[in-house]
Amino acid sequence: MGSFMQQFLTLLGSCTAFLWSGPLLFLLLGTHLYFTLRLGFIQRFLPRGIRLTFSRNDGTETGVSPFGALATALAATIGTGNIIGISTAIALGGPGAVFWCWLTGLLGIATCYGECFLSMRFRTRLADGQPAGGPMYVLLLGLGKKGLARLFAAAAILASFGMGSSVQSHSIYQAVTACLPGNARLSSLLPHLVGMATALLAGAVMLGGARKIAGICTFLVPFMSLFYLGGCGYLLFLHRDWLLPALSLILKCAFTPSAALGGAAGAGLLAGLRVGISRGLFTNEAGLGSIPMAAASSQSDSPTRQSLISMTGPFWDTVVICAVTGLVLVSSMLAEPSVYQKIPMEAICFTAFSRLPLLGPQILALSLILFAFATILGWCCYGERSVTFLAGEHGKKPYQVAYLVFVYLGAVIPLKLVWDLSDLLNALMMLPNLLALWLLRRQILPPGRRGI
């Protein structure tokens, strides 16, 4: 049995590695480029989207506020991938990976606008009057493809148990252990304590429903982002003399093979491109089909207005937070290369934050905990919407119980299998969503135009 499981894990890992190292990356990047061109470089409307985020709502009183919908989406997307993911990208793909990650986020804004527009266009109302939408409704109502709609919803539910809950609670456990001194008895109990505490806190928020989750995210997302960026700002000031060299190195290595930097290995051009694009796609979720579910819960009646607001998500997630993280790490490694020799790539961020004058590693650990907890809340909303689509309102309570069980299990079990399954389930979400985007592309209207 052990041999069979090992063979299964190897096969699963090989399949997901193949999918995400070539076909899916090029499909997503090609989609980003196509919609960027088709929508007339929709990225130029980012200032308008940011202004609309904080303006008064023009729609109904049902649903969450437009900013609440964006905050829920950001809660699910801004996570440990923005921090630890960037450090591993630099270690595996060189400094140039930061550029490709940033570029992917910038181009992904167009895809995000398109999928959110369709989600608003084909959303519906539940029995309680609350708006609901997402790729499953687009596939069903826009294309009449009930089977693909169910496939997407089922994949979203299973993915929420993986990357939405288990992976995030494990990240919380790792952040807690990074701040606590070693103790054999405590080490054996800590995973269970962290898992139960995280599940209880998440359950308390989930009882309030989508409005309560959106309310918590509306507070939590700006706070945790500013808290983390404050620490990054100090490190950028500390290494200000290395900022221009770091930026120059990132741009240079994006188009040429890179030499080793600190503890990172040297990387070829294709390695930097592949790692940077994959990290960018994973962290901003543009094209995955998750952000449109949050967008459709908005009070706004205007697909264009809400899509402009929602497309700022990849901007804040990748273009801002991931880029700042990359600059912090590359400038720190240039300033003190000997410090970063022979350290694990997951420890690069903690090493950089140890240069803060007070409680640097603790500040980073708290940031990771807040990011991971917010992701748990955001993905719970996605899972609930998918369960409601498949089984109606009576399926929500059993789902919530199962979701909290996986939150607990994530802190106490190894996650190699969960990671590989999550990658595969992400593909099962993404492919039907992109199919809907391509088939209904003529129905996606850019701002300021009556038609295409």
Contacts in CASP RR format, 6 or more apart in sequence:
PFRMAT RR
TARGET T0000
AUTHOR 0000-0000-0000
METHOD contacts of the structure
MODEL  1
MGSFMQQFLTLLGSCTAFLWSGPLLFLLLGTHLYFTLRLGFIQRFLPRGI
RLTFSRNDGTETGVSPFGALATALAATIGTGNIIGISTAIALGGPGAVFW
CWLTGLLGIATCYGECFLSMRFRTRLADGQPAGGPMYVLLLGLGKKGLAR
LFAAAAILASFGMGSSVQSHSIYQAVTACLPGNARLSSLLPHLVGMATAL
LAGAVMLGGARKIAGICTFLVPFMSLFYLGGCGYLLFLHRDWLLPALSLI
LKCAFTPSAALGGAAGAGLLAGLRVGISRGLFTNEAGLGSIPMAAASSQS
DSPTRQSLISMTGPFWDTVVICAVTGLVLVSSMLAEPSVYQKIPMEAICF
TAFSRLPLLGPQILALSLILFAFATILGWCCYGERSVTFLAGEHGKKPYQ
VAYLVFVYLGAVIPLKLVWDLSDLLNALMMLPNLLALWLLRRQILPPGRR
GI
9 416 0 8 1.000
9 417 0 8 1.000
9 420 0 8 1.000
12 417 0 8 1.000
12 420 0 8 1.000
12 421 0 8 1.000
12 424 0 8 1.000
13 420 0 8 1.000
13 423 0 8 1.000
15 424 0 8 1.000
16 420 0 8 1.000
16 423 0 8 1.000
16 424 0 8 1.000
16 427 0 8 1.000
19 423 0 8 1.000
19 424 0 8 1.000
19 427 0 8 1.000
20 278 0 8 1.000
20 423 0 8 1.000
20 427 0 8 1.000
21 274 0 8 1.000
21 278 0 8 1.000
22 274 0 8 1.000
24 427 0 8 1.000
24 430 0 8 1.000
25 274 0 8 1.000
25 277 0 8 1.000
25 278 0 8 1.000
25 281 0 8 1.000
27 434 0 8 1.000
28 111 0 8 1.000
28 281 0 8 1.000
28 286 0 8 1.000
28 287 0 8 1.000
28 430 0 8 1.000
28 434 0 8 1.000
29 104 0 8 1.000
29 107 0 8 1.000
29 277 0 8 1.000
29 281 0 8 1.000
31 111 0 8 1.000
31 287 0 8 1.000
31 434 0 8 1.000
31 437 0 8 1.000
31 438 0 8 1.000
32 104 0 8 1.000
32 105 0 8 1.000
32 107 0 8 1.000
32 108 0 8 1.000
32 110 0 8 1.000
32 111 0 8 1.000
32 286 0 8 1.000
33 107 0 8 1.000
35 42 0 8 1.000
35 108 0 8 1.000
35 110 0 8 1.000
35 111 0 8 1.000
35 113 0 8 1.000
35 114 0 8 1.000
35 437 0 8 1.000
35 441 0 8 1.000
35 444 0 8 1.000
36 42 0 8 1.000
36 43 0 8 1.000
36 107 0 8 1.000
36 108 0 8 1.000
36 109 0 8 1.000
36 110 0 8 1.000
38 110 0 8 1.000
38 441 0 8 1.000
38 444 0 8 1.000
39 110 0 8 1.000
39 113 0 8 1.000
39 114 0 8 1.000
39 444 0 8 1.000
39 446 0 8 1.000
40 446 0 8 1.000
41 110 0 8 1.000
42 109 0 8 1.000
42 110 0 8 1.000
42 113 0 8 1.000
42 311 0 8 1.000
42 446 0 8 1.000
42 447 0 8 1.000
43 106 0 8 1.000
43 109 0 8 1.000
43 110 0 8 1.000
45 308 0 8 1.000
45 311 0 8 1.000
45 447 0 8 1.000
46 109 0 8 1.000
46 311 0 8 1.000
46 312 0 8 1.000
46 315 0 8 1.000
48 308 0 8 1.000
48 447 0 8 1.000
49 308 0 8 1.000
49 309 0 8 1.000
49 311 0 8 1.000
49 312 0 8 1.000
50 312 0 8 1.000
52 66 0 8 1.000
52 305 0 8 1.000
52 308 0 8 1.000
52 309 0 8 1.000
53 66 0 8 1.000
53 67 0 8 1.000
53 70 0 8 1.000
53 309 0 8 1.000
53 312 0 8 1.000
54 67 0 8 1.000
57 65 0 8 1.000
57 66 0 8 1.000
57 299 0 8 1.000
57 300 0 8 1.000
58 300 0 8 1.000
58 301 0 8 1.000
58 302 0 8 1.000
58 305 0 8 1.000
59 299 0 8 1.000
59 300 0 8 1.000
59 301 0 8 1.000
59 302 0 8 1.000
60 299 0 8 1.000
60 301 0 8 1.000
61 299 0 8 1.000
62 125 0 8 1.000
62 129 0 8 1.000
62 130 0 8 1.000
62 131 0 8 1.000
62 299 0 8 1.000
63 130 0 8 1.000
63 131 0 8 1.000
63 210 0 8 1.000
63 211 0 8 1.000
63 297 0 8 1.000
63 298 0 8 1.000
63 299 0 8 1.000
64 72 0 8 1.000
64 210 0 8 1.000
64 211 0 8 1.000
64 214 0 8 1.000
64 215 0 8 1.000
64 297 0 8 1.000
64 298 0 8 1.000
64 299 0 8 1.000
65 214 0 8 1.000
65 218 0 8 1.000
65 298 0 8 1.000
65 299 0 8 1.000
66 298 0 8 1.000
66 299 0 8 1.000
66 300 0 8 1.000
66 305 0 8 1.000
66 306 0 8 1.000
66 309 0 8 1.000
67 218 0 8 1.000
67 309 0 8 1.000
68 214 0 8 1.000
68 215 0 8 1.000
68 217 0 8 1.000
68 218 0 8 1.000
68 298 0 8 1.000
69 214 0 8 1.000
69 294 0 8 1.000
69 295 0 8 1.000
69 296 0 8 1.000
69 297 0 8 1.000
69 298 0 8 1.000
69 306 0 8 1.000
69 309 0 8 1.000
69 310 0 8 1.000
70 294 0 8 1.000
70 295 0 8 1.000
70 309 0 8 1.000
70 310 0 8 1.000
70 312 0 8 1.000
70 313 0 8 1.000
71 214 0 8 1.000
71 215 0 8 1.000
71 217 0 8 1.000
71 218 0 8 1.000
71 220 0 8 1.000
71 221 0 8 1.000
71 222 0 8 1.000
72 210 0 8 1.000
72 213 0 8 1.000
72 214 0 8 1.000
72 217 0 8 1.000
72 294 0 8 1.000
72 297 0 8 1.000
72 377 0 8 1.000
72 378 0 8 1.000
72 381 0 8 1.000
73 290 0 8 1.000
73 291 0 8 1.000
73 294 0 8 1.000
73 295 0 8 1.000
73 310 0 8 1.000
73 313 0 8 1.000
73 378 0 8 1.000
74 217 0 8 1.000
74 221 0 8 1.000
74 313 0 8 1.000
74 316 0 8 1.000
74 317 0 8 1.000
74 374 0 8 1.000
75 217 0 8 1.000
75 220 0 8 1.000
75 221 0 8 1.000
75 374 0 8 1.000
75 375 0 8 1.000
75 377 0 8 1.000
75 378 0 8 1.000
76 164 0 8 1.000
76 285 0 8 1.000
76 290 0 8 1.000
76 291 0 8 1.000
76 294 0 8 1.000
76 374 0 8 1.000
76 375 0 8 1.000
76 377 0 8 1.000
76 378 0 8 1.000
76 379 0 8 1.000
76 381 0 8 1.000
76 382 0 8 1.000
77 283 0 8 1.000
77 284 0 8 1.000
77 285 0 8 1.000
77 290 0 8 1.000
77 291 0 8 1.000
77 313 0 8 1.000
77 314 0 8 1.000
77 317 0 8 1.000
77 375 0 8 1.000
78 221 0 8 1.000
78 224 0 8 1.000
78 225 0 8 1.000
78 283 0 8 1.000
78 316 0 8 1.000
78 317 0 8 1.000
78 321 0 8 1.000
78 371 0 8 1.000
78 374 0 8 1.000
78 375 0 8 1.000
79 168 0 8 1.000
79 283 0 8 1.000
79 368 0 8 1.000
79 371 0 8 1.000
79 372 0 8 1.000
79 374 0 8 1.000
79 375 0 8 1.000
80 168 0 8 1.000
80 171 0 8 1.000
80 368 0 8 1.000
80 371 0 8 1.000
80 372 0 8 1.000
80 375 0 8 1.000
81 279 0 8 1.000
81 282 0 8 1.000
81 283 0 8 1.000
82 283 0 8 1.000
82 317 0 8 1.000
82 318 0 8 1.000
82 321 0 8 1.000
82 322 0 8 1.000
82 325 0 8 1.000
82 371 0 8 1.000
83 228 0 8 1.000
83 325 0 8 1.000
83 349 0 8 1.000
83 364 0 8 1.000
83 367 0 8 1.000
83 368 0 8 1.000
83 371 0 8 1.000
84 171 0 8 1.000
84 346 0 8 1.000
84 349 0 8 1.000
84 368 0 8 1.000
85 279 0 8 1.000
85 283 0 8 1.000
86 98 0 8 1.000
86 101 0 8 1.000
86 279 0 8 1.000
86 322 0 8 1.000
86 325 0 8 1.000
86 326 0 8 1.000
86 329 0 8 1.000
86 349 0 8 1.000
87 325 0 8 1.000
87 329 0 8 1.000
87 345 0 8 1.000
87 346 0 8 1.000
87 348 0 8 1.000
87 349 0 8 1.000
88 279 0 8 1.000
88 345 0 8 1.000
88 346 0 8 1.000
89 97 0 8 1.000
89 98 0 8 1.000
89 101 0 8 1.000
89 272 0 8 1.000
89 275 0 8 1.000
89 276 0 8 1.000
89 279 0 8 1.000
90 97 0 8 1.000
90 98 0 8 1.000
90 261 0 8 1.000
90 264 0 8 1.000
90 326 0 8 1.000
90 329 0 8 1.000
90 330 0 8 1.000
90 333 0 8 1.000
90 345 0 8 1.000
90 348 0 8 1.000
91 263 0 8 1.000
91 264 0 8 1.000
91 265 0 8 1.000
91 345 0 8 1.000
91 348 0 8 1.000
92 264 0 8 1.000
92 265 0 8 1.000
92 267 0 8 1.000
92 271 0 8 1.000
92 272 0 8 1.000
92 275 0 8 1.000
92 345 0 8 1.000
93 258 0 8 1.000
93 264 0 8 1.000
93 265 0 8 1.000
93 266 0 8 1.000
93 267 0 8 1.000
93 268 0 8 1.000
93 271 0 8 1.000
93 272 0 8 1.000
93 274 0 8 1.000
93 275 0 8 1.000
93 276 0 8 1.000
94 253 0 8 1.000
94 258 0 8 1.000
94 261 0 8 1.000
94 264 0 8 1.000
94 265 0 8 1.000
94 266 0 8 1.000
94 267 0 8 1.000
94 271 0 8 1.000
94 272 0 8 1.000
94 275 0 8 1.000
95 246 0 8 1.000
95 249 0 8 1.000
95 250 0 8 1.000
95 253 0 8 1.000
95 258 0 8 1.000
95 261 0 8 1.000
95 330 0 8 1.000
96 249 0 8 1.000
96 250 0 8 1.000
96 251 0 8 1.000
96 252 0 8 1.000
96 253 0 8 1.000
96 254 0 8 1.000
96 258 0 8 1.000
96 267 0 8 1.000
96 272 0 8 1.000
96 276 0 8 1.000
97 267 0 8 1.000
97 272 0 8 1.000
97 273 0 8 1.000
97 275 0 8 1.000
97 276 0 8 1.000
97 279 0 8 1.000
98 250 0 8 1.000
98 276 0 8 1.000
98 322 0 8 1.000
98 323 0 8 1.000
98 326 0 8 1.000
98 327 0 8 1.000
98 330 0 8 1.000
99 250 0 8 1.000
99 251 0 8 1.000
99 253 0 8 1.000
99 254 0 8 1.000
99 276 0 8 1.000
100 254 0 8 1.000
100 272 0 8 1.000
100 273 0 8 1.000
100 275 0 8 1.000
100 276 0 8 1.000
100 277 0 8 1.000
100 280 0 8 1.000
101 276 0 8 1.000
101 277 0 8 1.000
101 279 0 8 1.000
101 280 0 8 1.000
101 283 0 8 1.000
101 318 0 8 1.000
101 322 0 8 1.000
101 323 0 8 1.000
102 318 0 8 1.000
102 319 0 8 1.000
102 322 0 8 1.000
102 323 0 8 1.000
104 276 0 8 1.000
104 277 0 8 1.000
104 280 0 8 1.000
104 281 0 8 1.000
104 284 0 8 1.000
104 318 0 8 1.000
105 280 0 8 1.000
105 284 0 8 1.000
105 286 0 8 1.000
105 314 0 8 1.000
105 315 0 8 1.000
105 317 0 8 1.000
105 318 0 8 1.000
105 319 0 8 1.000
105 322 0 8 1.000
106 314 0 8 1.000
106 315 0 8 1.000
106 318 0 8 1.000
106 319 0 8 1.000
108 284 0 8 1.000
108 286 0 8 1.000
108 287 0 8 1.000
108 314 0 8 1.000
109 286 0 8 1.000
109 311 0 8 1.000
109 312 0 8 1.000
109 313 0 8 1.000
109 314 0 8 1.000
109 315 0 8 1.000
110 311 0 8 1.000
111 286 0 8 1.000
111 287 0 8 1.000
111 437 0 8 1.000
112 284 0 8 1.000
112 286 0 8 1.000
112 287 0 8 1.000
112 291 0 8 1.000
112 310 0 8 1.000
112 311 0 8 1.000
112 313 0 8 1.000
112 314 0 8 1.000
113 307 0 8 1.000
113 308 0 8 1.000
113 310 0 8 1.000
113 311 0 8 1.000
113 444 0 8 1.000
114 307 0 8 1.000
114 437 0 8 1.000
114 444 0 8 1.000
115 135 0 8 1.000
115 286 0 8 1.000
115 287 0 8 1.000
115 289 0 8 1.000
115 291 0 8 1.000
115 292 0 8 1.000
115 433 0 8 1.000
115 436 0 8 1.000
115 437 0 8 1.000
116 291 0 8 1.000
116 292 0 8 1.000
116 295 0 8 1.000
116 296 0 8 1.000
116 303 0 8 1.000
116 306 0 8 1.000
116 307 0 8 1.000
116 310 0 8 1.000
116 311 0 8 1.000
117 303 0 8 1.000
117 304 0 8 1.000
117 307 0 8 1.000
117 443 0 8 1.000
117 444 0 8 1.000
117 445 0 8 1.000
118 135 0 8 1.000
118 138 0 8 1.000
118 292 0 8 1.000
118 436 0 8 1.000
118 437 0 8 1.000
118 440 0 8 1.000
118 443 0 8 1.000
118 444 0 8 1.000
119 133 0 8 1.000
119 134 0 8 1.000
119 135 0 8 1.000
119 137 0 8 1.000
119 138 0 8 1.000
119 292 0 8 1.000
119 293 0 8 1.000
119 295 0 8 1.000
119 296 0 8 1.000
120 295 0 8 1.000
120 296 0 8 1.000
120 298 0 8 1.000
120 300 0 8 1.000
120 302 0 8 1.000
120 303 0 8 1.000
120 306 0 8 1.000
120 307 0 8 1.000
121 138 0 8 1.000
121 303 0 8 1.000
121 443 0 8 1.000
122 133 0 8 1.000
122 134 0 8 1.000
122 137 0 8 1.000
122 138 0 8 1.000
122 141 0 8 1.000
122 142 0 8 1.000
123 131 0 8 1.000
123 132 0 8 1.000
123 133 0 8 1.000
123 134 0 8 1.000
123 137 0 8 1.000
123 296 0 8 1.000
124 131 0 8 1.000
124 132 0 8 1.000
124 133 0 8 1.000
124 137 0 8 1.000
124 141 0 8 1.000
125 131 0 8 1.000
125 132 0 8 1.000
126 132 0 8 1.000
126 388 0 8 1.000
126 393 0 8 1.000
127 393 0 8 1.000
128 393 0 8 1.000
130 210 0 8 1.000
130 297 0 8 1.000
131 296 0 8 1.000
131 297 0 8 1.000
131 298 0 8 1.000
131 299 0 8 1.000
132 296 0 8 1.000
132 297 0 8 1.000
132 385 0 8 1.000
132 388 0 8 1.000
132 389 0 8 1.000
133 292 0 8 1.000
133 293 0 8 1.000
133 296 0 8 1.000
133 297 0 8 1.000
133 385 0 8 1.000
134 289 0 8 1.000
134 292 0 8 1.000
134 293 0 8 1.000
134 296 0 8 1.000
134 385 0 8 1.000
135 149 0 8 1.000
135 152 0 8 1.000
135 289 0 8 1.000
135 292 0 8 1.000
135 293 0 8 1.000
135 429 0 8 1.000
135 432 0 8 1.000
135 433 0 8 1.000
135 436 0 8 1.000
136 149 0 8 1.000
136 150 0 8 1.000
136 152 0 8 1.000
136 153 0 8 1.000
136 156 0 8 1.000
136 386 0 8 1.000
136 389 0 8 1.000
137 149 0 8 1.000
137 296 0 8 1.000
137 389 0 8 1.000
138 292 0 8 1.000
138 433 0 8 1.000
138 436 0 8 1.000
138 440 0 8 1.000
139 145 0 8 1.000
139 146 0 8 1.000
139 147 0 8 1.000
139 148 0 8 1.000
139 149 0 8 1.000
139 152 0 8 1.000
139 432 0 8 1.000
139 435 0 8 1.000
139 436 0 8 1.000
140 146 0 8 1.000
140 149 0 8 1.000
142 436 0 8 1.000
142 440 0 8 1.000
143 436 0 8 1.000
143 439 0 8 1.000
143 440 0 8 1.000
145 432 0 8 1.000
148 432 0 8 1.000
148 435 0 8 1.000
149 389 0 8 1.000
149 432 0 8 1.000
150 390 0 8 1.000
151 428 0 8 1.000
151 432 0 8 1.000
152 289 0 8 1.000
152 386 0 8 1.000
152 428 0 8 1.000
152 429 0 8 1.000
152 432 0 8 1.000
152 433 0 8 1.000
153 386 0 8 1.000
153 387 0 8 1.000
153 389 0 8 1.000
153 390 0 8 1.000
154 386 0 8 1.000
154 390 0 8 1.000
155 425 0 8 1.000
155 426 0 8 1.000
155 428 0 8 1.000
155 429 0 8 1.000
156 289 0 8 1.000
156 290 0 8 1.000
156 293 0 8 1.000
156 382 0 8 1.000
156 383 0 8 1.000
156 385 0 8 1.000
156 386 0 8 1.000
156 429 0 8 1.000
157 383 0 8 1.000
157 386 0 8 1.000
157 387 0 8 1.000
157 390 0 8 1.000
157 399 0 8 1.000
158 421 0 8 1.000
158 425 0 8 1.000
159 379 0 8 1.000
159 422 0 8 1.000
159 425 0 8 1.000
159 426 0 8 1.000
159 429 0 8 1.000
160 379 0 8 1.000
160 380 0 8 1.000
160 382 0 8 1.000
160 383 0 8 1.000
160 386 0 8 1.000
160 403 0 8 1.000
161 402 0 8 1.000
161 403 0 8 1.000
161 406 0 8 1.000
162 406 0 8 1.000
162 418 0 8 1.000
162 421 0 8 1.000
162 422 0 8 1.000
162 425 0 8 1.000
163 379 0 8 1.000
163 422 0 8 1.000
163 426 0 8 1.000
164 375 0 8 1.000
164 376 0 8 1.000
164 378 0 8 1.000
164 379 0 8 1.000
164 380 0 8 1.000
165 376 0 8 1.000
165 379 0 8 1.000
165 380 0 8 1.000
165 403 0 8 1.000
165 404 0 8 1.000
165 406 0 8 1.000
165 407 0 8 1.000
165 410 0 8 1.000
166 406 0 8 1.000
166 407 0 8 1.000
166 409 0 8 1.000
166 410 0 8 1.000
166 413 0 8 1.000
166 415 0 8 1.000
166 418 0 8 1.000
167 410 0 8 1.000
167 415 0 8 1.000
167 418 0 8 1.000
167 419 0 8 1.000
167 422 0 8 1.000
168 372 0 8 1.000
168 373 0 8 1.000
168 375 0 8 1.000
168 376 0 8 1.000
168 379 0 8 1.000
168 407 0 8 1.000
169 194 0 8 1.000
169 195 0 8 1.000
169 198 0 8 1.000
169 199 0 8 1.000
169 372 0 8 1.000
169 376 0 8 1.000
169 407 0 8 1.000
169 408 0 8 1.000
169 409 0 8 1.000
169 410 0 8 1.000
169 411 0 8 1.000
170 410 0 8 1.000
170 411 0 8 1.000
170 415 0 8 1.000
171 368 0 8 1.000
171 372 0 8 1.000
172 194 0 8 1.000
172 195 0 8 1.000
172 198 0 8 1.000
172 368 0 8 1.000
172 369 0 8 1.000
172 372 0 8 1.000
172 373 0 8 1.000
172 411 0 8 1.000
173 190 0 8 1.000
173 191 0 8 1.000
173 194 0 8 1.000
173 195 0 8 1.000
173 410 0 8 1.000
173 411 0 8 1.000
174 368 0 8 1.000
175 364 0 8 1.000
175 365 0 8 1.000
175 366 0 8 1.000
175 368 0 8 1.000
175 369 0 8 1.000
175 372 0 8 1.000
176 190 0 8 1.000
176 194 0 8 1.000
176 365 0 8 1.000
176 369 0 8 1.000
177 187 0 8 1.000
177 190 0 8 1.000
178 350 0 8 1.000
178 361 0 8 1.000
178 365 0 8 1.000
179 361 0 8 1.000
179 362 0 8 1.000
179 365 0 8 1.000
180 186 0 8 1.000
180 190 0 8 1.000
191 411 0 8 1.000
191 412 0 8 1.000
192 408 0 8 1.000
192 411 0 8 1.000
192 412 0 8 1.000
194 411 0 8 1.000
195 407 0 8 1.000
195 408 0 8 1.000
195 410 0 8 1.000
195 411 0 8 1.000
195 412 0 8 1.000
196 408 0 8 1.000
198 373 0 8 1.000
198 376 0 8 1.000
198 407 0 8 1.000
198 408 0 8 1.000
198 411 0 8 1.000
199 404 0 8 1.000
199 405 0 8 1.000
199 407 0 8 1.000
199 408 0 8 1.000
201 373 0 8 1.000
202 373 0 8 1.000
202 376 0 8 1.000
202 377 0 8 1.000
202 380 0 8 1.000
202 404 0 8 1.000
202 407 0 8 1.000
203 400 0 8 1.000
203 404 0 8 1.000
205 212 0 8 1.000
205 213 0 8 1.000
205 216 0 8 1.000
205 377 0 8 1.000
206 212 0 8 1.000
206 213 0 8 1.000
206 377 0 8 1.000
206 380 0 8 1.000
206 400 0 8 1.000
206 403 0 8 1.000
206 404 0 8 1.000
209 384 0 8 1.000
210 297 0 8 1.000
210 381 0 8 1.000
210 384 0 8 1.000
213 377 0 8 1.000
213 378 0 8 1.000
213 380 0 8 1.000
213 381 0 8 1.000
214 297 0 8 1.000
214 381 0 8 1.000
216 377 0 8 1.000
217 374 0 8 1.000
217 377 0 8 1.000
217 378 0 8 1.000
220 370 0 8 1.000
220 373 0 8 1.000
220 374 0 8 1.000
220 377 0 8 1.000
221 374 0 8 1.000
223 370 0 8 1.000
224 367 0 8 1.000
224 370 0 8 1.000
224 371 0 8 1.000
224 374 0 8 1.000
225 316 0 8 1.000
225 321 0 8 1.000
227 363 0 8 1.000
227 366 0 8 1.000
227 367 0 8 1.000
227 370 0 8 1.000
228 321 0 8 1.000
228 364 0 8 1.000
228 367 0 8 1.000
228 371 0 8 1.000
229 321 0 8 1.000
229 324 0 8 1.000
231 353 0 8 1.000
231 356 0 8 1.000
231 360 0 8 1.000
231 363 0 8 1.000
232 324 0 8 1.000
232 325 0 8 1.000
232 328 0 8 1.000
233 324 0 8 1.000
233 328 0 8 1.000
234 356 0 8 1.000
235 328 0 8 1.000
235 331 0 8 1.000
235 332 0 8 1.000
235 352 0 8 1.000
235 353 0 8 1.000
235 355 0 8 1.000
235 356 0 8 1.000
236 243 0 8 1.000
236 324 0 8 1.000
236 327 0 8 1.000
236 328 0 8 1.000
236 331 0 8 1.000
238 355 0 8 1.000
239 246 0 8 1.000
239 328 0 8 1.000
239 331 0 8 1.000
239 332 0 8 1.000
239 334 0 8 1.000
239 335 0 8 1.000
241 335 0 8 1.000
242 331 0 8 1.000
242 332 0 8 1.000
242 334 0 8 1.000
242 335 0 8 1.000
243 327 0 8 1.000
243 331 0 8 1.000
245 331 0 8 1.000
245 334 0 8 1.000
246 327 0 8 1.000
246 330 0 8 1.000
246 331 0 8 1.000
246 334 0 8 1.000
247 327 0 8 1.000
249 258 0 8 1.000
249 261 0 8 1.000
249 330 0 8 1.000
249 334 0 8 1.000
250 326 0 8 1.000
250 327 0 8 1.000
250 330 0 8 1.000
253 267 0 8 1.000
253 272 0 8 1.000
254 272 0 8 1.000
254 273 0 8 1.000
255 269 0 8 1.000
256 269 0 8 1.000
257 266 0 8 1.000
257 267 0 8 1.000
257 268 0 8 1.000
257 269 0 8 1.000
258 266 0 8 1.000
258 267 0 8 1.000
258 268 0 8 1.000
258 272 0 8 1.000
259 266 0 8 1.000
260 266 0 8 1.000
261 330 0 8 1.000
261 333 0 8 1.000
261 334 0 8 1.000
261 337 0 8 1.000
261 340 0 8 1.000
262 333 0 8 1.000
262 337 0 8 1.000
262 338 0 8 1.000
262 340 0 8 1.000
262 341 0 8 1.000
263 333 0 8 1.000
263 340 0 8 1.000
263 341 0 8 1.000
263 342 0 8 1.000
263 343 0 8 1.000
263 345 0 8 1.000
263 348 0 8 1.000
264 333 0 8 1.000
264 340 0 8 1.000
264 345 0 8 1.000
264 348 0 8 1.000
267 275 0 8 1.000
279 322 0 8 1.000
280 318 0 8 1.000
280 322 0 8 1.000
282 426 0 8 1.000
283 317 0 8 1.000
283 318 0 8 1.000
283 322 0 8 1.000
284 313 0 8 1.000
284 314 0 8 1.000
284 317 0 8 1.000
284 318 0 8 1.000
285 291 0 8 1.000
285 314 0 8 1.000
286 314 0 8 1.000
287 430 0 8 1.000
287 433 0 8 1.000
287 434 0 8 1.000
287 437 0 8 1.000
288 426 0 8 1.000
288 429 0 8 1.000
288 430 0 8 1.000
288 433 0 8 1.000
289 429 0 8 1.000
289 430 0 8 1.000
289 433 0 8 1.000
290 379 0 8 1.000
290 382 0 8 1.000
290 429 0 8 1.000
291 310 0 8 1.000
291 313 0 8 1.000
292 310 0 8 1.000
292 433 0 8 1.000
293 381 0 8 1.000
293 382 0 8 1.000
293 385 0 8 1.000
293 386 0 8 1.000
294 310 0 8 1.000
294 378 0 8 1.000
294 381 0 8 1.000
294 382 0 8 1.000
295 306 0 8 1.000
295 307 0 8 1.000
295 309 0 8 1.000
295 310 0 8 1.000
297 381 0 8 1.000
297 385 0 8 1.000
298 306 0 8 1.000
298 309 0 8 1.000
300 306 0 8 1.000
300 309 0 8 1.000
303 445 0 8 1.000
304 445 0 8 1.000
304 447 0 8 1.000
304 448 0 8 1.000
308 447 0 8 1.000
325 349 0 8 1.000
328 352 0 8 1.000
329 348 0 8 1.000
329 349 0 8 1.000
329 352 0 8 1.000
332 340 0 8 1.000
332 351 0 8 1.000
332 352 0 8 1.000
332 355 0 8 1.000
333 340 0 8 1.000
333 348 0 8 1.000
339 351 0 8 1.000
340 348 0 8 1.000
340 351 0 8 1.000
343 351 0 8 1.000
349 364 0 8 1.000
350 361 0 8 1.000
350 364 0 8 1.000
350 365 0 8 1.000
353 360 0 8 1.000
353 361 0 8 1.000
353 363 0 8 1.000
353 364 0 8 1.000
354 360 0 8 1.000
354 361 0 8 1.000
356 363 0 8 1.000
376 407 0 8 1.000
380 400 0 8 1.000
380 403 0 8 1.000
383 399 0 8 1.000
383 403 0 8 1.000
384 396 0 8 1.000
384 399 0 8 1.000
384 400 0 8 1.000
387 395 0 8 1.000
387 396 0 8 1.000
387 399 0 8 1.000
388 395 0 8 1.000
388 396 0 8 1.000
410 418 0 8 1.000
437 444 0 8 1.000
442 452 0 8 1.000
444 452 0 8 1.000
445 451 0 8 1.000
445 452 0 8 1.000
446 452 0 8 1.000
END
